[in-house]
Amino acid sequence: MKILGIDPGMAIVGYSLIDFDGENVTLLHSGSIQTQKGERESQRLLEIYNDMISLIEKYQPDEAAIEKLFFFKNQTTVMPVAHARGVILTALERFSIPIYEYTPMEVKQVLTGYGRADKKEVEQMVKITLGTNILPKLDDTVDSIAIGICHTRSKL
């Protein structure tokens, strides 16, 4: 089963495609969609939507796991992130891809056993799960992998 993990954002959308055979997790591809800060919000959202459509068409995921917004410390970024999630969800729905949502606390709880784990602890569990010492440079991309892994463990 191919799972598209997504960490939504306006400036950076982290994504990863993992394969889950019911036991093992393999990272097939990962990357990011990045938009320019100076562009109109509507243009940035269209870019995210179009890039997400291209990813879906290219990789044809069976399911998608996306970070769910539940609380935001920075009120100035919550609306743009919510808008980005909206266009991502729309793209997934266009292809009838089943969507599963997980809060950051749920992802941390599933991966580390502690809902308030820090980034380093989550990264370490992602490395262990994938059997690698090398992860993508962007935190958003690593977060998307963690969201995908969380989904595989939530399906058991």
Backbone as CSV, one residue per row, in Angstrom:
resi,resn,N_x,N_y,N_z,CA_x,CA_y,CA_z,C_x,C_y,C_z
1,MET,0.840,-1.171,0.000,0.000,0.000,0.000,0.889,1.238,0.000
2,LYS,0.604,2.161,-0.920,1.348,3.416,-0.992,0.588,4.491,-0.229
3,ILE,1.289,5.121,0.715,0.693,6.152,1.560,1.418,7.466,1.322
4,LEU,0.650,8.510,1.038,1.194,9.850,0.875,1.078,10.566,2.213
5,GLY,2.225,10.848,2.845,2.252,11.606,4.093,2.406,13.077,3.771
6,ILE,1.636,13.928,4.447,1.640,15.356,4.123,1.700,16.198,5.393
7,ASP,2.677,17.120,5.413,2.770,18.132,6.462,2.421,19.463,5.792
8,PRO,1.184,19.949,5.968,0.743,21.126,5.226,1.342,22.424,5.743
9,GLY,1.482,23.372,4.834,1.949,24.702,5.171,1.756,25.599,3.974
10,MET,1.859,26.889,4.181,1.732,27.820,3.062,3.085,27.999,2.377
11,ALA,4.139,28.164,3.148,5.467,28.348,2.560,6.066,27.021,2.115
12,ILE,5.894,25.988,2.945,6.457,24.676,2.642,5.435,23.592,2.969
13,VAL,5.174,22.743,1.996,4.373,21.530,2.211,5.360,20.375,2.125
14,GLY,5.549,19.677,3.238,6.397,18.490,3.202,5.554,17.306,2.771
15,TYR,6.128,16.457,1.906,5.390,15.267,1.490,6.329,14.077,1.393
16,SER,5.765,12.910,1.531,6.537,11.675,1.384,5.613,10.579,0.896
17,LEU,6.170,9.676,0.143,5.436,8.510,-0.318,6.121,7.301,0.288
18,ILE,5.371,6.571,1.096,5.932,5.371,1.709,5.137,4.156,1.259
19,ASP,5.809,3.034,1.270,5.155,1.768,0.966,5.056,0.998,2.272
20,PHE,3.884,0.448,2.527,3.657,-0.349,3.727,3.071,-1.686,3.299
21,ASP,3.796,-2.763,3.599,3.349,-4.099,3.186,2.598,-4.837,4.300
22,GLY,2.228,-4.101,5.324,1.542,-4.708,6.464,2.487,-4.937,7.621
23,GLU,3.785,-4.849,7.338,4.806,-5.061,8.362,5.946,-4.044,8.249
24,ASN,6.456,-3.869,7.026,7.623,-3.014,6.801,7.234,-1.709,6.117
25,VAL,7.986,-0.655,6.468,7.791,0.664,5.874,9.015,0.986,5.035
26,THR,8.776,1.371,3.785,9.856,1.753,2.888,9.565,3.142,2.341
27,LEU,10.545,4.025,2.411,10.395,5.367,1.850,10.662,5.288,0.352
28,LEU,9.655,5.632,-0.452,9.780,5.589,-1.905,10.225,6.927,-2.477
29,HIS,9.723,8.022,-1.899,10.041,9.363,-2.393,9.653,10.379,-1.330
30,SER,10.375,11.481,-1.291,9.993,12.571,-0.390,10.478,13.887,-0.975
31,GLY,9.860,14.952,-0.512,10.249,16.270,-0.992,9.376,17.345,-0.390
32,SER,9.340,18.483,-1.070,8.545,19.602,-0.575,8.010,20.423,-1.732
33,ILE,6.894,21.060,-1.461,6.335,22.073,-2.346,6.616,23.384,-1.631
34,GLN,7.325,24.299,-2.302,7.668,25.566,-1.672,7.115,26.718,-2.497
35,THR,6.467,27.646,-1.806,5.910,28.819,-2.475,6.664,30.070,-2.033
36,GLN,6.603,31.081,-2.880,7.312,32.334,-2.607,6.479,33.267,-1.735
37,LYS,7.133,33.816,-0.730,6.454,34.666,0.242,5.817,35.905,-0.388
38,GLY,6.429,36.484,-1.404,5.926,37.727,-1.993,4.723,37.562,-2.904
39,GLU,4.370,36.336,-3.246,3.236,36.112,-4.145,1.902,36.254,-3.406
40,ARG,0.855,36.510,-4.165,-0.491,36.569,-3.586,-0.827,35.204,-2.991
41,GLU,-1.598,35.219,-1.921,-1.980,33.959,-1.274,-2.722,33.049,-2.249
42,SER,-3.585,33.616,-3.061,-4.340,32.802,-4.014,-3.407,32.119,-5.019
43,GLN,-2.357,32.808,-5.436,-1.389,32.212,-6.360,-0.625,31.078,-5.680
44,ARG,-0.262,31.277,-4.430,0.459,30.245,-3.684,-0.413,29.000,-3.487
45,LEU,-1.691,29.216,-3.195,-2.612,28.094,-3.009,-2.797,27.326,-4.316
46,LEU,-2.879,28.043,-5.424,-3.006,27.391,-6.723,-1.760,26.566,-7.032
47,GLU,-0.604,27.088,-6.688,0.653,26.355,-6.884,0.669,25.062,-6.056
48,ILE,0.241,25.158,-4.804,0.175,23.968,-3.945,-0.796,22.954,-4.544
49,TYR,-1.960,23.422,-4.960,-2.970,22.533,-5.542,-2.435,21.831,-6.790
50,ASN,-1.871,22.607,-7.706,-1.356,22.033,-8.957,-0.224,21.045,-8.701
51,ASP,0.676,21.385,-7.791,1.783,20.471,-7.470,1.264,19.197,-6.806
52,MET,0.256,19.326,-5.959,-0.326,18.153,-5.308,-0.999,17.257,-6.352
53,ILE,-1.694,17.846,-7.297,-2.320,17.068,-8.380,-1.235,16.305,-9.147
54,SER,-0.134,16.972,-9.459,0.965,16.313,-10.180,1.534,15.141,-9.385
55,LEU,1.712,15.333,-8.072,2.227,14.256,-7.222,1.273,13.064,-7.204
56,ILE,-0.002,13.350,-7.073,-1.001,12.275,-7.021,-1.019,11.510,-8.340
57,GLU,-0.986,12.239,-9.443,-0.999,11.577,-10.753,0.264,10.747,-10.969
58,LYS,1.385,11.266,-10.530,2.664,10.560,-10.740,2.791,9.312,-9.872
59,TYR,2.448,9.424,-8.571,2.712,8.340,-7.623,1.486,7.475,-7.305
60,GLN,0.301,7.962,-7.601,-0.938,7.221,-7.391,-1.018,6.539,-6.014
61,PRO,-1.022,7.354,-4.949,-1.111,6.766,-3.604,-2.467,6.101,-3.371
62,ASP,-2.445,5.080,-2.506,-3.676,4.388,-2.131,-4.429,5.137,-1.039
63,GLU,-3.667,5.788,-0.152,-4.240,6.539,0.971,-3.358,7.745,1.252
64,ALA,-3.902,8.690,1.983,-3.142,9.871,2.386,-3.293,10.087,3.883
65,ALA,-2.194,10.492,4.512,-2.199,10.852,5.933,-1.701,12.292,6.012
66,ILE,-2.476,13.147,6.644,-2.155,14.565,6.698,-2.245,15.072,8.135
67,GLU,-1.385,16.044,8.443,-1.430,16.625,9.785,-2.711,17.437,9.943
68,LYS,-3.348,17.241,11.060,-4.589,17.932,11.401,-4.270,19.128,12.290
69,LEU,-4.896,20.246,11.999,-4.738,21.430,12.846,-5.643,21.285,14.053
70,PHE,-5.081,21.478,15.232,-5.942,21.418,16.413,-5.684,22.595,17.337
71,PHE,-4.502,23.163,17.270,-4.147,24.305,18.100,-2.934,24.957,17.476
72,PHE,-2.918,26.264,17.435,-1.788,26.966,16.848,-1.356,28.082,17.772
73,LYS,-0.091,28.121,18.104,0.427,29.186,18.959,0.465,30.505,18.200
74,ASN,0.841,30.438,16.914,0.991,31.641,16.114,-0.289,31.886,15.310
75,GLN,-1.100,32.815,15.771,-2.387,33.084,15.136,-2.246,33.663,13.730
76,THR,-1.092,34.247,13.394,-0.918,34.822,12.059,-0.687,33.756,11.003
77,THR,-0.289,32.554,11.391,-0.033,31.509,10.400,-1.141,30.464,10.330
78,VAL,-2.048,30.462,11.280,-3.063,29.411,11.303,-3.978,29.480,10.079
79,MET,-4.402,30.640,9.659,-5.314,30.741,8.516,-4.643,30.315,7.212
80,PRO,-3.451,30.804,6.879,-2.811,30.335,5.645,-2.566,28.819,5.641
81,VAL,-2.194,28.255,6.773,-1.984,26.804,6.845,-3.318,26.081,6.643
82,ALA,-4.378,26.603,7.230,-5.701,26.009,7.052,-6.126,26.078,5.583
83,HIS,-5.838,27.188,4.936,-6.160,27.317,3.509,-5.354,26.306,2.689
84,ALA,-4.074,26.159,3.005,-3.235,25.187,2.291,-3.783,23.773,2.486
85,ARG,-4.168,23.444,3.720,-4.779,22.128,3.980,-6.024,21.946,3.121
86,GLY,-6.788,23.002,2.969,-8.022,22.933,2.187,-7.760,22.563,0.733
87,VAL,-6.765,23.188,0.120,-6.505,22.855,-1.286,-5.882,21.462,-1.410
88,ILE,-5.110,21.061,-0.417,-4.530,19.705,-0.428,-5.647,18.668,-0.293
89,LEU,-6.554,18.888,0.648,-7.682,17.968,0.835,-8.550,17.912,-0.427
90,THR,-8.723,19.047,-1.069,-9.507,19.096,-2.314,-8.841,18.268,-3.407
91,ALA,-7.519,18.391,-3.535,-6.787,17.613,-4.540,-6.925,16.121,-4.261
92,LEU,-6.791,15.721,-3.015,-6.924,14.309,-2.653,-8.339,13.806,-2.932
93,GLU,-9.310,14.614,-2.582,-10.711,14.244,-2.792,-11.026,14.113,-4.282
94,ARG,-10.410,14.952,-5.087,-10.625,14.899,-6.541,-10.315,13.509,-7.100
95,PHE,-9.338,12.832,-6.477,-8.931,11.505,-6.922,-9.505,10.394,-6.034
96,SER,-10.426,10.758,-5.158,-11.089,9.809,-4.243,-10.097,9.019,-3.404
97,ILE,-9.029,9.685,-2.974,-8.028,9.040,-2.133,-8.507,9.128,-0.683
98,PRO,-8.589,8.003,0.023,-8.978,8.049,1.433,-7.998,8.906,2.239
99,ILE,-8.551,9.772,3.077,-7.761,10.734,3.840,-7.869,10.416,5.326
100,TYR,-6.707,10.365,5.985,-6.642,10.135,7.426,-5.881,11.301,8.043
101,GLU,-6.408,11.842,9.146,-5.818,13.024,9.763,-5.306,12.705,11.167
102,TYR,-4.122,13.260,11.478,-3.487,13.027,12.773,-2.932,14.343,13.305
103,THR,-3.176,14.602,14.584,-2.605,15.793,15.207,-1.117,15.541,15.476
104,PRO,-0.337,16.606,15.632,1.076,16.416,15.970,1.264,15.574,17.241
105,MET,0.388,15.761,18.219,0.492,14.999,19.460,0.245,13.507,19.213
106,GLU,-0.710,13.188,18.345,-0.977,11.789,18.010,0.225,11.159,17.310
107,VAL,0.829,11.896,16.387,2.000,11.383,15.665,3.127,11.093,16.648
108,LYS,3.390,12.031,17.542,4.451,11.839,18.542,4.145,10.665,19.459
109,GLN,2.895,10.541,19.883,2.489,9.449,20.766,2.692,8.102,20.086
110,VAL,2.265,7.999,18.839,2.376,6.733,18.115,3.836,6.379,17.846
111,LEU,4.637,7.356,17.455,6.035,7.064,17.094,6.939,6.853,18.305
112,THR,6.748,7.666,19.354,7.692,7.632,20.471,7.088,7.104,21.768
113,GLY,5.758,7.042,21.832,5.112,6.650,23.074,4.883,7.816,24.013
114,TYR,5.250,9.035,23.546,5.102,10.225,24.382,4.604,11.373,23.505
115,GLY,3.418,11.884,23.794,2.778,12.910,22.980,3.450,14.257,22.957
116,ARG,4.392,14.465,23.854,5.108,15.751,23.884,6.592,15.575,23.538
117,ALA,6.895,14.519,22.808,8.283,14.261,22.398,8.794,15.428,21.551
118,ASP,10.113,15.643,21.598,10.678,16.713,20.780,11.021,16.193,19.379
119,LYS,11.407,17.123,18.512,11.695,16.786,17.113,12.779,15.727,16.983
120,LYS,13.803,15.811,17.802,14.920,14.857,17.725,14.460,13.431,18.034
121,GLU,13.570,13.296,19.010,13.044,11.965,19.352,12.215,11.392,18.200
122,VAL,11.407,12.239,17.578,10.600,11.802,16.436,11.518,11.414,15.277
123,GLU,12.521,12.269,14.997,13.474,11.971,13.922,14.179,10.645,14.158
124,GLN,14.554,10.377,15.389,15.234,9.128,15.716,14.337,7.920,15.433
125,MET,13.058,8.029,15.773,12.126,6.926,15.516,11.867,6.744,14.019
126,VAL,11.873,7.840,13.268,11.737,7.748,11.813,12.952,7.015,11.236
127,LYS,14.146,7.362,11.718,15.368,6.689,11.260,15.323,5.192,11.569
128,ILE,14.917,4.862,12.774,14.844,3.452,13.185,13.827,2.706,12.315
129,THR,12.670,3.311,12.114,11.615,2.666,11.314,12.076,2.427,9.883
130,LEU,12.777,3.400,9.309,13.228,3.279,7.919,14.543,2.516,7.793
131,GLY,15.220,2.293,8.928,16.500,1.602,8.888,17.577,2.414,8.208
132,THR,17.621,3.711,8.506,18.594,4.605,7.885,19.119,5.607,8.901
133,ASN,20.249,6.188,8.596,20.781,7.270,9.424,20.637,8.615,8.736
134,ILE,20.135,8.606,7.504,20.043,9.818,6.708,18.572,10.157,6.464
135,LEU,18.225,11.386,6.811,16.870,11.885,6.587,16.946,13.144,5.720
136,PRO,15.829,13.512,5.086,15.807,14.765,4.323,16.168,15.944,5.216
137,LYS,16.658,17.001,4.613,17.106,18.180,5.372,15.948,18.978,5.983
138,LEU,14.847,19.109,5.245,13.732,19.921,5.731,12.915,19.202,6.801
139,ASP,12.672,19.894,7.912,11.835,19.344,8.981,10.444,18.978,8.473
140,ASP,9.919,19.800,7.546,8.572,19.559,7.028,8.496,18.212,6.301
141,THR,9.545,17.875,5.580,9.577,16.594,4.868,9.686,15.441,5.855
142,VAL,10.539,15.585,6.861,10.677,14.554,7.895,9.348,14.392,8.625
143,ASP,8.675,15.497,8.901,7.369,15.422,9.562,6.364,14.651,8.704
144,SER,6.428,14.838,7.394,5.499,14.109,6.516,5.759,12.607,6.571
145,ILE,7.025,12.227,6.691,7.367,10.805,6.828,6.802,10.270,8.147
146,ALA,6.980,11.054,9.210,6.462,10.644,10.526,4.938,10.483,10.487
147,ILE,4.253,11.369,9.774,2.796,11.282,9.658,2.414,10.011,8.908
148,GLY,3.144,9.696,7.851,2.891,8.455,7.100,3.125,7.223,7.947
149,ILE,4.219,7.229,8.706,4.523,6.099,9.588,3.443,5.964,10.658
150,CYS,3.009,7.080,11.212,1.929,7.068,12.207,0.708,6.367,11.617
151,HIS,0.400,6.669,10.379,-0.766,6.054,9.747,-0.591,4.539,9.638
152,THR,0.589,4.085,9.282,0.806,2.630,9.156,0.594,1.932,10.495
153,ARG,0.996,2.589,11.559,0.859,1.984,12.884,-0.562,2.082,13.412
154,SER,-1.289,3.062,12.934,-2.679,3.222,13.353,-3.587,2.222,12.649
155,LYS,-3.108,1.642,11.552,-3.890,0.673,10.786,-3.789,-0.739,11.362
156,LEU,-2.801,-0.984,12.237,-2.591,-2.328,12.754,-3.668,-2.724,13.741
